[in-house]
């Protein structure tokens, strides 16, 4: 970044007004005709921010988002797929300029996602119900599937059924591949565990059709079988939707048969029993087949939402590429303003103006449209959060510790203030990016900012970015930009090279404080 970039940054509306006011108050302070002394000005700023913060606490909470109807129909899925088409087009449009002069990868990405979307649209017309047969090991899933396929082939239902076996992995109790099926057939040979009930609840909430089969029922006496089945049904009653549980025997034990012979002897033989799955086939036909269209629509919607998350994640990465140069630019604008102003309270005013511009610019990239007044208010809130969380002191202490490693630079007047302003601006920008990306993935409204969430992101960013290597890089870049006349002693070598926080021209750049707009 060079001084020309700083000059271009100063032309933005909030920066022009905020830095101009900061410079004017500095001049008034210099000739001793300021209407307020430093402490009065800082107190007024704190009071104004505090009053705004107090009023925001008293505001009525935003109305909760409406809960989506439990029944998913075709119209809702088609609307989601139409939104997905728009998101894919947005991704392609924003990714192409970053890949110039060869936008091939962006076009290929758009084609791939659009093909997946078209497959989902065609999937809405599918007549077959896909059923995931899930359970622990050795519960008889494989045999049950073989028997079910034979029964369904011999006596077709109104809607074709297909079955896929999925075994619970001990290290992966939550397996998302279930969600690619319309229905879930849970197979157990005993009472339900709490973890199994949790997974069944997840399937029900996701909109899958769920049926439970108590396999190996012939291993129990009639009384014990009824007792276990009653316990299972009581547990299933706690689920958000009704789930049927039926006893089956996919591979019954051979039955010992005694035959009395004419000579008075008794002959014992073992006879193979036919599978007893008729109640399960009836249950599948009664519970899943009538709602086949709804189950297919719900499954298609789930797949569309998964694809939406993938596209949004790629879009977030593209937007982060666009946002980082803005942060790199404005962090050094903040540093230059703080370095040029000897009055501490004016540093705060300049930083608020810069943060306001940063919020507006990042919001524009991520689709959070903010007016000039909203950006100003947001910047004031961000400043109050930094003070309230003690982040200003934390940043200053961390940077001072790094600067002490070479005495001459440490004594440079406003260098600590300038670097602290750059560091805080960078952390604020990264926090806003994280917030905007999370909000986009969660599909939250873009007309309001959650300052509680942003505060948490900002505090986490400060805590996670206090590594010596990162601060050392920031200090070295700041010295090159802010104090080219200082020749500091070299910083200690690191075990591994640090990634640069910003792209800096190799030649030192002199910041002319007279160029700040008045």
MIMI-638216 format. One record per residue (C-alpha): residue number from 0; residue in three letters; x, y, z. Coordinates in steps of 0.001 Angstrom, whole numbers, padded with zeros to 6 digits, m for minus. Layout:
BEGIN
[site NUM; "ALA"; [X; Y; Z]],
...
***
This chain:
BEGIN
[site 0; "UNK"; [000000; 000000; 000000]],
[site 1; "UNK"; [001348; 003453; m000877]],
[site 2; "UNK"; [000403; 007022; m000091]],
[site 3; "UNK"; [m001699; 007208; m003257]],
[site 4; "UNK"; [m003926; 004472; m001829]],
[site 5; "UNK"; [m004286; 006438; 001389]],
[site 6; "UNK"; [m005316; 009480; m000611]],
[site 7; "UNK"; [m007971; 007504; m002447]],
[site 8; "UNK"; [m009291; 006145; 000852]],
[site 9; "UNK"; [m009701; 009680; 002224]],
[site 10; "UNK"; [m012261; 010459; m000499]],
[site 11; "UNK"; [m014949; 008262; 001098]],
[site 12; "UNK"; [m017848; 010129; 002756]],
[site 13; "UNK"; [m017434; 009106; 006389]],
[site 14; "UNK"; [m013668; 009420; 006258]],
[site 15; "UNK"; [m013890; 012887; 004708]],
[site 16; "UNK"; [m016227; 014205; 007395]],
[site 17; "UNK"; [m014758; 012363; 010361]],
[site 18; "UNK"; [m011106; 012988; 009624]],
[site 19; "UNK"; [m011865; 016551; 008610]],
[site 20; "UNK"; [m013545; 017200; 011961]],
[site 21; "UNK"; [m010657; 015500; 013729]],
[site 22; "UNK"; [m008108; 017708; 011953]],
[site 23; "UNK"; [m010140; 020882; 012633]],
[site 24; "UNK"; [m010385; 020166; 016357]],
[site 25; "UNK"; [m006654; 019505; 016399]],
[site 26; "UNK"; [m005978; 022942; 014938]],
[site 27; "UNK"; [m008305; 024582; 017455]],
[site 28; "UNK"; [m006493; 022748; 020236]],
[site 29; "UNK"; [m003138; 023894; 018880]],
[site 30; "UNK"; [m004040; 027642; 018960]],
[site 31; "UNK"; [m005738; 027312; 022380]],
[site 32; "UNK"; [m009216; 028359; 021192]],
[site 33; "UNK"; [m010875; 024989; 021648]],
[site 34; "UNK"; [m014377; 025242; 023073]],
[site 35; "UNK"; [m013775; 022082; 025051]],
[site 36; "UNK"; [m010673; 020713; 026632]],
[site 37; "UNK"; [m009639; 017104; 026032]],
[site 38; "UNK"; [m011316; 015674; 029087]],
[site 39; "UNK"; [m014589; 017464; 028337]],
[site 40; "UNK"; [m014609; 016225; 024756]],
[site 41; "UNK"; [m013863; 012641; 025802]],
[site 42; "UNK"; [m016540; 012803; 028499]],
[site 43; "UNK"; [m019105; 014103; 026015]],
[site 44; "UNK"; [m018233; 011321; 023593]],
[site 45; "UNK"; [m018495; 008682; 026295]],
[site 46; "UNK"; [m021794; 010119; 027518]],
[site 47; "UNK"; [m023272; 010167; 024013]],
[site 48; "UNK"; [m022190; 006620; 023334]],
[site 49; "UNK"; [m023457; 005509; 026717]],
[site 50; "UNK"; [m026868; 007092; 026164]],
[site 51; "UNK"; [m027167; 005427; 022749]],
[site 52; "UNK"; [m026162; 002094; 024258]],
[site 53; "UNK"; [m028717; 002496; 027082]],
[site 54; "UNK"; [m031481; 003373; 024630]],
[site 55; "UNK"; [m030637; 000355; 022488]],
[site 56; "UNK"; [m031066; m001872; 025547]],
[site 57; "UNK"; [m034551; m000516; 026144]],
[site 58; "UNK"; [m035706; m001097; 022590]],
[site 59; "UNK"; [m038206; m003848; 022048]],
[site 60; "UNK"; [m036568; m007068; 020839]],
[site 61; "UNK"; [m036840; m007804; 017160]],
[site 62; "UNK"; [m039747; m010107; 016328]],
[site 63; "UNK"; [m038784; m013755; 016051]],
[site 64; "UNK"; [m038525; m015196; 012577]],
[site 65; "UNK"; [m041635; m017162; 011607]],
[site 66; "UNK"; [m041319; m020898; 012031]],
[site 67; "UNK"; [m041455; m022759; 008738]],
[site 68; "UNK"; [m044550; m024952; 008344]],
[site 69; "UNK"; [m043874; m028611; 009159]],
[site 70; "UNK"; [m045364; m029827; 005886]],
[site 71; "UNK"; [m043124; m029292; 002876]],
[site 72; "UNK"; [m044850; m028977; m000476]],
[site 73; "UNK"; [m043552; m028692; m004002]],
[site 74; "UNK"; [m044058; m024920; m004185]],
[site 75; "UNK"; [m041768; m024350; m001226]],
[site 76; "UNK"; [m039035; m026531; m002716]],
[site 77; "UNK"; [m039267; m024790; m006080]],
[site 78; "UNK"; [m038965; m021405; m004343]],
[site 79; "UNK"; [m035828; m022588; m002533]],
[site 80; "UNK"; [m034330; m023867; m005783]],
[site 81; "UNK"; [m035079; m020516; m007440]],
[site 82; "UNK"; [m033224; m018737; m004606]],
[site 83; "UNK"; [m030373; m021168; m005076]],
[site 84; "UNK"; [m030218; m020308; m008769]],
[site 85; "UNK"; [m029827; m016635; m007889]],
[site 86; "UNK"; [m027090; m017408; m005362]],
[site 87; "UNK"; [m025168; m019461; m007939]],
[site 88; "UNK"; [m025380; m016573; m010400]],
[site 89; "UNK"; [m024144; m014165; m007709]],
[site 90; "UNK"; [m021187; m016422; m006954]],
[site 91; "UNK"; [m020230; m016606; m010626]],
[site 92; "UNK"; [m020538; m012842; m011090]],
[site 93; "UNK"; [m018428; m011989; m008029]],
[site 94; "UNK"; [m015820; m014678; m008634]],
[site 95; "UNK"; [m015170; m013844; m012286]],
[site 96; "UNK"; [m013393; m010465; m011741]],
[site 97; "UNK"; [m011015; m012080; m009249]],
[site 98; "UNK"; [m009956; m014624; m011876]],
[site 99; "UNK"; [m009324; m012243; m014759]],
[site 100; "UNK"; [m008090; m012477; m017435]],
[site 101; "UNK"; [m009104; m016167; m017334]],
[site 102; "UNK"; [m012566; m016550; m015715]],
[site 103; "UNK"; [m012695; m020270; m016564]],
[site 104; "UNK"; [m012832; m021642; m012988]],
[site 105; "UNK"; [m015775; m019393; m012130]],
[site 106; "UNK"; [m017703; m020613; m015167]],
[site 107; "UNK"; [m016938; m024252; m014362]],
[site 108; "UNK"; [m018062; m023748; m010765]],
[site 109; "UNK"; [m021317; m022161; m011913]],
[site 110; "UNK"; [m021939; m025033; m014351]],
[site 111; "UNK"; [m021309; m027688; m011695]],
[site 112; "UNK"; [m023616; m026094; m009145]],
[site 113; "UNK"; [m026313; m025443; m011729]],
[site 114; "UNK"; [m026220; m029091; m012833]],
[site 115; "UNK"; [m026706; m030191; m009235]],
[site 116; "UNK"; [m029606; m027779; m008880]],
[site 117; "UNK"; [m031238; m029104; m012038]],
[site 118; "UNK"; [m030924; m032676; m010722]],
[site 119; "UNK"; [m032701; m031652; m007542]],
[site 120; "UNK"; [m035463; m030011; m009552]],
[site 121; "UNK"; [m035944; m033202; m011573]],
[site 122; "UNK"; [m035854; m035237; m008344]],
[site 123; "UNK"; [m039163; m033695; m007310]],
[site 124; "UNK"; [m040904; m035952; m009834]],
[site 125; "UNK"; [m039329; m039151; m008506]],
[site 126; "UNK"; [m041874; m041801; m007494]],
[site 127; "UNK"; [m039584; m044143; m005552]],
[site 128; "UNK"; [m039111; m043869; m001779]],
[site 129; "UNK"; [m035544; m044422; m000615]],
[site 130; "UNK"; [m035335; m045894; 002880]],
[site 131; "UNK"; [m032192; m045945; 005021]],
[site 132; "UNK"; [m032073; m049077; 007194]],
[site 133; "UNK"; [m030069; m048024; 010244]],
[site 134; "UNK"; [m029024; m049791; 013418]],
[site 135; "UNK"; [m026163; m051159; 015485]],
[site 136; "UNK"; [m024048; m054074; 014373]],
[site 137; "UNK"; [m025525; m057568; 014536]],
[site 138; "UNK"; [m029127; m056398; 014741]],
[site 139; "UNK"; [m030065; m058289; 011557]],
[site 140; "UNK"; [m030238; m055364; 009102]],
[site 141; "UNK"; [m028770; m057228; 006117]],
[site 142; "UNK"; [m031143; m060178; 006429]],
[site 143; "UNK"; [m034116; m057895; 007024]],
[site 144; "UNK"; [m033356; m055939; 003840]],
[site 145; "UNK"; [m033136; m059149; 001787]],
[site 146; "UNK"; [m036485; m060343; 003107]],
[site 147; "UNK"; [m038108; m056941; 002580]],
[site 148; "UNK"; [m036921; m056743; m001022]],
[site 149; "UNK"; [m038334; m060161; m001754]],
[site 150; "UNK"; [m041662; m059343; m000117]],
[site 151; "UNK"; [m042012; m055992; m001876]],
[site 152; "UNK"; [m041115; m057572; m005233]],
[site 153; "UNK"; [m043723; m060293; m004744]],
[site 154; "UNK"; [m046396; m057903; m003456]],
[site 155; "UNK"; [m045677; m054418; m004868]],
[site 156; "UNK"; [m046922; m051403; m002980]],
[site 157; "UNK"; [m048448; m048316; m004580]],
[site 158; "UNK"; [m045027; m046626; m004445]],
[site 159; "UNK"; [m041752; m048528; m005093]],
[site 160; "UNK"; [m039416; m048830; m002118]],
[site 161; "UNK"; [m035620; m049145; m002133]],
[site 162; "UNK"; [m033455; m049950; 000890]],
[site 163; "UNK"; [m029865; m049044; 001815]],
[site 164; "UNK"; [m028099; m050405; 004881]],
[site 165; "UNK"; [m026258; m047966; 007166]],
[site 166; "UNK"; [m024453; m049309; 010236]],
[site 167; "UNK"; [m023855; m047077; 013221]],
[site 168; "UNK"; [m020127; m046384; 013611]],
[site 169; "UNK"; [m018925; m046238; 017231]],
[site 170; "UNK"; [m016851; m043124; 016493]],
[site 171; "UNK"; [m019499; m041504; 014320]],
[site 172; "UNK"; [m022889; m041769; 015999]],
[site 173; "UNK"; [m024285; m038904; 013947]],
[site 174; "UNK"; [m024135; m039808; 010263]],
[site 175; "UNK"; [m025475; m037166; 007876]],
[site 176; "UNK"; [m025908; m039615; 004968]],
[site 177; "UNK"; [m029245; m040503; 006498]],
[site 178; "UNK"; [m030587; m037188; 005285]],
[site 179; "UNK"; [m030253; m038239; 001644]],
[site 180; "UNK"; [m033166; m040672; 002105]],
[site 181; "UNK"; [m036875; m040000; 002340]],
[site 182; "UNK"; [m037400; m042367; 005258]],
[site 183; "UNK"; [m035554; m044104; 008062]],
[site 184; "UNK"; [m036140; m047692; 009198]],
[site 185; "UNK"; [m034521; m048074; 012598]],
[site 186; "UNK"; [m033631; m051679; 013448]],
[site 187; "UNK"; [m033009; m052755; 017037]],
[site 188; "UNK"; [m033091; m056040; 018923]],
[site 189; "UNK"; [m033598; m054504; 022382]],
[site 190; "UNK"; [m034877; m051392; 024131]],
[site 191; "UNK"; [m033901; m047970; 022744]],
[site 192; "UNK"; [m030910; m046140; 024199]],
[site 193; "UNK"; [m030873; m042391; 024809]],
[site 194; "UNK"; [m028440; m041854; 021931]],
[site 195; "UNK"; [m030693; m043818; 019570]],
[site 196; "UNK"; [m033690; m041747; 020648]],
[site 197; "UNK"; [m031707; m038570; 019968]],
[site 198; "UNK"; [m030940; m039695; 016438]],
[site 199; "UNK"; [m034561; m040637; 015828]],
[site 200; "UNK"; [m035601; m037175; 017012]],
[site 201; "UNK"; [m033134; m035659; 014568]],
[site 202; "UNK"; [m034661; m037649; 011715]],
[site 203; "UNK"; [m038205; m036654; 012672]],
[site 204; "UNK"; [m037313; m032972; 012940]],
[site 205; "UNK"; [m035586; m033150; 009544]],
[site 206; "UNK"; [m038869; m034280; 007987]],
[site 207; "UNK"; [m038031; m037919; 007360]],
[site 208; "UNK"; [m040574; m040684; 007671]],
[site 209; "UNK"; [m039506; m042968; 010537]],
[site 210; "UNK"; [m040484; m046540; 011378]],
[site 211; "UNK"; [m038920; m048762; 014058]],
[site 212; "UNK"; [m038551; m052540; 013802]],
[site 213; "UNK"; [m037888; m054663; 016883]],
[site 214; "UNK"; [m036018; m057456; 015126]],
[site 215; "UNK"; [m035347; m060923; 016567]],
[site 216; "UNK"; [m038641; m060738; 018408]],
[site 217; "UNK"; [m038730; m064548; 018517]],
[site 218; "UNK"; [m035770; m064438; 020940]],
[site 219; "UNK"; [m038136; m063178; 023609]],
[site 220; "UNK"; [m040922; m064963; 025367]],
[site 221; "UNK"; [m044341; m063490; 024551]],
[site 222; "UNK"; [m044433; m061655; 027885]],
[site 223; "UNK"; [m040916; m060249; 027545]],
[site 224; "UNK"; [m041559; m059260; 023937]],
[site 225; "UNK"; [m044590; m057250; 024963]],
[site 226; "UNK"; [m042681; m055621; 027816]],
[site 227; "UNK"; [m039808; m054490; 025561]],
[site 228; "UNK"; [m042194; m053286; 022871]],
[site 229; "UNK"; [m044161; m051283; 025442]],
[site 230; "UNK"; [m040963; m049615; 026684]],
[site 231; "UNK"; [m039980; m048734; 023118]],
[site 232; "UNK"; [m043394; m047267; 022343]],
[site 233; "UNK"; [m043266; m045155; 025493]],
[site 234; "UNK"; [m039935; m043706; 024378]],
[site 235; "UNK"; [m041207; m043072; 020863]],
[site 236; "UNK"; [m044159; m041157; 022283]],
[site 237; "UNK"; [m041727; m038404; 023357]],
[site 238; "UNK"; [m040765; m037632; 019752]],
[site 239; "UNK"; [m042226; m034577; 017940]],
[site 240; "UNK"; [m044165; m036804; 015516]],
[site 241; "UNK"; [m045737; m040238; 015753]],
[site 242; "UNK"; [m043387; m043142; 015042]],
[site 243; "UNK"; [m044659; m046697; 014771]],
[site 244; "UNK"; [m042780; m049620; 016317]],
[site 245; "UNK"; [m043476; m053189; 015208]],
[site 246; "UNK"; [m041971; m056593; 016158]],
[site 247; "UNK"; [m040389; m058643; 013338]],
[site 248; "UNK"; [m038291; m061763; 012905]],
[site 249; "UNK"; [m036273; m061608; 009690]],
[site 250; "UNK"; [m034512; m064919; 010415]],
[site 251; "UNK"; [m036428; m066790; 013128]],
[site 252; "UNK"; [m034664; m069491; 015090]],
[site 253; "UNK"; [m035336; m073065; 013965]],
[site 254; "UNK"; [m038206; m074618; 015846]],
[site 255; "UNK"; [m037715; m077954; 017628]],
[site 256; "UNK"; [m040487; m080350; 016658]],
[site 257; "UNK"; [m041207; m083657; 018441]],
[site 258; "UNK"; [m042993; m086423; 016548]],
[site 259; "UNK"; [m044263; m089551; 018230]],
[site 260; "UNK"; [m043637; m092626; 016176]],
[site 261; "UNK"; [m045899; m095707; 015910]],
[site 262; "UNK"; [m043446; m097774; 017898]],
[site 263; "UNK"; [m043728; m095349; 020803]],
[site 264; "UNK"; [m040453; m093518; 020244]],
[site 265; "UNK"; [m040134; m089719; 019951]],
[site 266; "UNK"; [m038249; m088132; 017071]],
[site 267; "UNK"; [m036973; m084554; 017445]],
[site 268; "UNK"; [m036180; m082359; 014434]],
[site 269; "UNK"; [m035374; m078681; 013833]],
[site 270; "UNK"; [m037573; m076957; 011295]],
[site 271; "UNK"; [m036748; m073624; 009640]],
[site 272; "UNK"; [m039357; m070915; 010201]],
[site 273; "UNK"; [m040579; m068426; 007643]],
[site 274; "UNK"; [m039648; m064767; 008249]],
[site 275; "UNK"; [m042304; m062860; 010155]],
[site 276; "UNK"; [m042255; m059356; 008649]],
[site 277; "UNK"; [m045879; m058932; 007582]],
[site 278; "UNK"; [m046569; m056269; 010298]],
[site 279; "UNK"; [m043579; m054237; 009079]],
[site 280; "UNK"; [m044614; m054338; 005399]],
[site 281; "UNK"; [m048119; m053269; 006415]],
[site 282; "UNK"; [m046703; m050443; 008524]],
[site 283; "UNK"; [m044515; m049186; 005665]],
[site 284; "UNK"; [m047493; m049228; 003334]],
[site 285; "UNK"; [m049763; m047433; 005807]],
[site 286; "UNK"; [m047363; m044758; 007113]],
[site 287; "UNK"; [m044865; m043963; 004334]],
[site 288; "UNK"; [m046624; m044626; 001030]],
[site 289; "UNK"; [m049541; m042171; 001581]],
[site 290; "UNK"; [m047111; m039290; 002226]],
[site 291; "UNK"; [m044613; m040218; m000493]],
[site 292; "UNK"; [m044870; m036867; m002324]],
[site 293; "UNK"; [m044338; m034914; 000887]],
[site 294; "UNK"; [m041351; m037048; 001904]],
[site 295; "UNK"; [m039734; m036626; m001524]],
[site 296; "UNK"; [m040272; m032859; m001361]],
[site 297; "UNK"; [m038820; m032679; 002159]],
[site 298; "UNK"; [m035758; m034669; 001141]],
[site 299; "UNK"; [m035231; m032518; m001952]],
[site 300; "UNK"; [m035477; m029414; 000230]],
[site 301; "UNK"; [m032830; m030807; 002591]],
[site 302; "UNK"; [m030499; m031480; m000325]],
[site 303; "UNK"; [m031153; m028003; m001711]],
[site 304; "UNK"; [m030266; m026482; 001655]],
[site 305; "UNK"; [m027028; m028483; 001789]],
[site 306; "UNK"; [m026140; m027259; m001705]],
[site 307; "UNK"; [m027091; m023726; m000668]],
[site 308; "UNK"; [m024592; m023929; 002193]],
[site 309; "UNK"; [m021853; m025102; m000179]],
[site 310; "UNK"; [m022506; m022253; m002612]],
[site 311; "UNK"; [m022706; m019712; 000211]],
[site 312; "UNK"; [m019410; m020958; 001662]],
[site 313; "UNK"; [m017732; m020437; m001717]],
[site 314; "UNK"; [m019323; m017002; m001992]],
[site 315; "UNK"; [m018038; m016140; 001483]],
[site 316; "UNK"; [m014522; m017057; 000405]],
[site 317; "UNK"; [m014811; m014872; m002686]],
[site 318; "UNK"; [m016138; m011952; m000655]],
[site 319; "UNK"; [m013363; m012334; 001889]],
[site 320; "UNK"; [m010880; m011966; m000967]],
[site 321; "UNK"; [m012579; m008696; m001890]],
[site 322; "UNK"; [m012849; m007505; 001715]],
[site 323; "UNK"; [m009286; m008055; 002887]],
[site 324; "UNK"; [m007762; m005305; 000700]],
[site 325; "UNK"; [m010263; m002849; 002215]],
[site 326; "UNK"; [m009164; m003809; 005712]],
[site 327; "UNK"; [m005514; m003586; 004688]],
[site 328; "UNK"; [m006118; m000100; 003322]],
[site 329; "UNK"; [m008204; 001334; 006128]],
[site 330; "UNK"; [m006031; m000055; 008921]],
[site 331; "UNK"; [m003177; 002136; 007676]],
[site 332; "UNK"; [m005505; 005099; 007198]],
[site 333; "UNK"; [m006416; 004683; 010865]],
[site 334; "UNK"; [m002756; 004382; 011779]],
[site 335; "UNK"; [m001848; 007523; 009803]],
[site 336; "UNK"; [m004669; 009520; 011417]],
[site 337; "UNK"; [m003724; 008442; 014942]],
[site 338; "UNK"; [m000024; 009017; 014261]],
[site 339; "UNK"; [m000660; 012522; 012902]],
[site 340; "UNK"; [m002952; 013692; 015729]],
[site 341; "UNK"; [m001132; 014434; 018985]],
[site 342; "UNK"; [m004443; 014819; 020881]],
[site 343; "UNK"; [m005624; 011376; 022124]],
[site 344; "UNK"; [m009321; 012230; 022015]],
[site 345; "UNK"; [m009016; 013129; 018347]],
[site 346; "UNK"; [m007512; 009688; 017670]],
[site 347; "UNK"; [m010765; 008212; 018933]],
[site 348; "UNK"; [m012838; 010448; 016688]],
[site 349; "UNK"; [m010759; 009556; 013618]],
[site 350; "UNK"; [m010931; 005842; 014424]],
[site 351; "UNK"; [m014719; 006013; 014750]],
[site 352; "UNK"; [m014931; 007680; 011328]],
[site 353; "UNK"; [m012687; 005056; 009760]],
[site 354; "UNK"; [m014593; 002187; 011379]],
[site 355; "UNK"; [m017826; 003687; 010074]],
[site 356; "UNK"; [m016438; 003649; 006550]],
[site 357; "UNK"; [m015177; 000106; 007099]],
[site 358; "UNK"; [m018594; m001075; 008270]],
[site 359; "UNK"; [m020270; 000530; 005266]],
[site 360; "UNK"; [m017782; m000942; 002778]],
[site 361; "UNK"; [m017874; m004456; 004235]],
[site 362; "UNK"; [m021653; m004356; 004541]],
[site 363; "UNK"; [m021909; m003493; 000862]],
[site 364; "UNK"; [m019762; m006496; m000077]],
[site 365; "UNK"; [m021792; m008900; 002075]],
[site 366; "UNK"; [m025222; m007551; 001182]],
[site 367; "UNK"; [m025872; m005730; 004474]],
[site 368; "UNK"; [m027039; m002383; 003124]],
[site 369; "UNK"; [m026346; 000391; 005625]],
[site 370; "UNK"; [m027061; 004093; 005271]],
[site 371; "UNK"; [m024511; 006739; 006179]],
[site 372; "UNK"; [m026241; 007426; 009507]],
[site 373; "UNK"; [m026505; 003720; 010317]],
[site 374; "UNK"; [m022801; 003276; 009633]],
[site 375; "UNK"; [m021958; 006210; 011908]],
[site 376; "UNK"; [m024108; 004790; 014694]],
[site 377; "UNK"; [m022596; 001356; 014189]],
[site 378; "UNK"; [m019082; 002780; 014383]],
[site 379; "UNK"; [m019903; 004545; 017660]],
[site 380; "UNK"; [m021249; 001317; 019072]],
[site 381; "UNK"; [m018148; m000539; 017913]],
[site 382; "UNK"; [m015959; 002029; 019654]],
[site 383; "UNK"; [m017930; 001709; 022878]],
[site 384; "UNK"; [m017617; m002076; 022691]],
[site 385; "UNK"; [m013846; m001810; 022312]],
[site 386; "UNK"; [m013647; 000363; 025424]],
[site 387; "UNK"; [m016143; m001705; 027379]],
[site 388; "UNK"; [m014271; m004957; 026664]],
[site 389; "UNK"; [m010893; m003386; 027453]],
[site 390; "UNK"; [m009640; m004108; 023958]],
[site 391; "UNK"; [m007916; m000742; 023519]],
[site 392; "UNK"; [m005704; m001338; 026546]],
[site 393; "UNK"; [m005134; m004949; 025515]],
[site 394; "UNK"; [m003994; m003954; 022027]],
[site 395; "UNK"; [m001744; m001165; 023311]],
[site 396; "UNK"; [m000075; m003429; 025862]],
[site 397; "UNK"; [000563; m006157; 023291]],
[site 398; "UNK"; [002058; m003757; 020754]],
[site 399; "UNK"; [004136; m001935; 023365]],
[site 400; "UNK"; [005701; m005224; 024397]],
[site 401; "UNK"; [006773; m005851; 020807]],
[site 402; "UNK"; [008093; m002301; 020279]],
[site 403; "UNK"; [010245; m002471; 023405]],
[site 404; "UNK"; [012511; m004914; 021599]],
[site 405; "UNK"; [014143; m001951; 019834]],
[site 406; "UNK"; [014532; 001229; 021852]],
[site 407; "UNK"; [014659; 003915; 019154]],
[site 408; "UNK"; [011334; 003013; 017580]],
[site 409; "UNK"; [009654; 002615; 020949]],
[site 410; "UNK"; [010423; 006257; 021757]],
[site 411; "UNK"; [008823; 007506; 018522]],
[site 412; "UNK"; [005946; 009766; 019593]],
[site 413; "UNK"; [002673; 008552; 018083]],
[site 414; "UNK"; [003855; 005198; 016786]],
[site 415; "UNK"; [002178; 003173; 019529]],
[site 416; "UNK"; [m001094; 005032; 019006]],
[site 417; "UNK"; [m000868; 004596; 015256]],
[site 418; "UNK"; [m000146; 000888; 015418]],
[site 419; "UNK"; [m002865; 000373; 018028]],
[site 420; "UNK"; [m005358; 002080; 015714]],
[site 421; "UNK"; [m004264; m000143; 012821]],
[site 422; "UNK"; [m004480; m003280; 014972]],
[site 423; "UNK"; [m007942; m002445; 016324]],
[site 424; "UNK"; [m009214; m001516; 012857]],
[site 425; "UNK"; [m007949; m004813; 011492]],
[site 426; "UNK"; [m009531; m006806; 014309]],
[site 427; "UNK"; [m012817; m004937; 013855]],
[site 428; "UNK"; [m012751; m005715; 010140]],
[site 429; "UNK"; [m012019; m009401; 010677]],
[site 430; "UNK"; [m014775; m009589; 013291]],
[site 431; "UNK"; [m017276; m008016; 010922]],
[site 432; "UNK"; [m016269; m010429; 008143]],
[site 433; "UNK"; [m016768; m013404; 010474]],
[site 434; "UNK"; [m020128; m012007; 011571]],
[site 435; "UNK"; [m021327; m011352; 008012]],
[site 436; "UNK"; [m020238; m014820; 006867]],
[site 437; "UNK"; [m021983; m016539; 009779]],
[site 438; "UNK"; [m025132; m014499; 009171]],
[site 439; "UNK"; [m025112; m015437; 005475]],
[site 440; "UNK"; [m024727; m019148; 006262]],
[site 441; "UNK"; [m027537; m018929; 008815]],
[site 442; "UNK"; [m029689; m017010; 006302]],
[site 443; "UNK"; [m030443; m014284; 008861]],
[site 444; "UNK"; [m032032; m010961; 007832]],
[site 445; "UNK"; [m029655; m008355; 006441]],
[site 446; "UNK"; [m031439; m005261; 007739]],
[site 447; "UNK"; [m030122; m005358; 011322]],
[site 448; "UNK"; [m026823; m005992; 013061]],
[site 449; "UNK"; [m026511; m008079; 016229]],
[site 450; "UNK"; [m024036; m006164; 018357]],
[site 451; "UNK"; [m023914; m008916; 020938]],
[site 452; "UNK"; [m022690; m011332; 018276]],
[site 453; "UNK"; [m020258; m008773; 016845]],
[site 454; "UNK"; [m018866; m008066; 020322]],
[site 455; "UNK"; [m018228; m011765; 020846]],
[site 456; "UNK"; [m016500; m011986; 017455]],
[site 457; "UNK"; [m014364; m008922; 018234]],
[site 458; "UNK"; [m013301; m010212; 021632]],
[site 459; "UNK"; [m012447; m013617; 020160]],
[site 460; "UNK"; [m010473; m011985; 017321]],
[site 461; "UNK"; [m008375; m009945; 019754]],
[site 462; "UNK"; [m007662; m012993; 021906]],
[site 463; "UNK"; [m006784; m015194; 018925]],
[site 464; "UNK"; [m004567; m012656; 017159]],
[site 465; "UNK"; [m002126; m011732; 019917]],
[site 466; "UNK"; [000608; m014016; 018623]],
[site 467; "UNK"; [004016; m012356; 018643]],
[site 468; "UNK"; [004598; m013207; 014982]],
[site 469; "UNK"; [001461; m011412; 013804]],
[site 470; "UNK"; [002135; m008350; 015947]],
[site 471; "UNK"; [005752; m008298; 014823]],
[site 472; "UNK"; [004676; m008240; 011175]],
[site 473; "UNK"; [002214; m005450; 011870]],
[site 474; "UNK"; [004904; m003425; 013679]],
[site 475; "UNK"; [007402; m003824; 010848]],
[site 476; "UNK"; [004858; m002737; 008253]],
[site 477; "UNK"; [003800; 000180; 010444]],
[site 478; "UNK"; [007369; 001357; 010827]],
[site 479; "UNK"; [007844; 001298; 007052]],
[site 480; "UNK"; [004656; 003299; 006478]],
[site 481; "UNK"; [004484; 005657; 009463]],
[site 482; "UNK"; [008090; 006294; 010487]],
[site 483; "UNK"; [010432; 005884; 007522]],
[site 484; "UNK"; [012995; 008122; 009234]],
[site 485; "UNK"; [013434; 005684; 012102]],
[site 486; "UNK"; [015897; 002842; 011605]],
[site 487; "UNK"; [014947; 000327; 014259]],
[site 488; "UNK"; [017089; m002537; 015292]],
[site 489; "UNK"; [016032; m005726; 013545]],
[site 490; "UNK"; [013369; m007787; 015244]],
[site 491; "UNK"; [014252; m011296; 016429]],
[site 492; "UNK"; [014089; m013999; 013790]],
[site 493; "UNK"; [011076; m016313; 013995]],
[site 494; "UNK"; [011207; m020089; 013841]],
[site 495; "UNK"; [008831; m019958; 010878]],
[site 496; "UNK"; [007956; m017035; 008578]],
[site 497; "UNK"; [004770; m015192; 009455]],
[site 498; "UNK"; [002100; m014587; 006878]],
[site 499; "UNK"; [001891; m010883; 005952]],
[site 500; "UNK"; [m001034; m008956; 007334]],
[site 501; "UNK"; [m001102; m006670; 004320]],
[site 502; "UNK"; [000709; m006090; 001051]],
[site 503; "UNK"; [003206; m003297; 001624]],
[site 504; "UNK"; [005408; m001625; m000964]],
[site 505; "UNK"; [009082; m002364; m000374]],
[site 506; "UNK"; [010022; 001330; m000400]],
[site 507; "UNK"; [009138; 003328; 002747]],
[site 508; "UNK"; [006244; 005721; 002283]],
[site 509; "UNK"; [006138; 009108; 003979]],
[site 510; "UNK"; [002746; 010142; 005339]],
[site 511; "UNK"; [002117; 013853; 004875]],
[site 512; "UNK"; [m000140; 014877; 007759]],
[site 513; "UNK"; [m001118; 018045; 005891]],
[site 514; "UNK"; [m002992; 015904; 003359]],
[site 515; "UNK"; [m005670; 014974; 005869]],
[site 516; "UNK"; [m008858; 016819; 004801]],
[site 517; "UNK"; [m009789; 019812; 006927]],
***
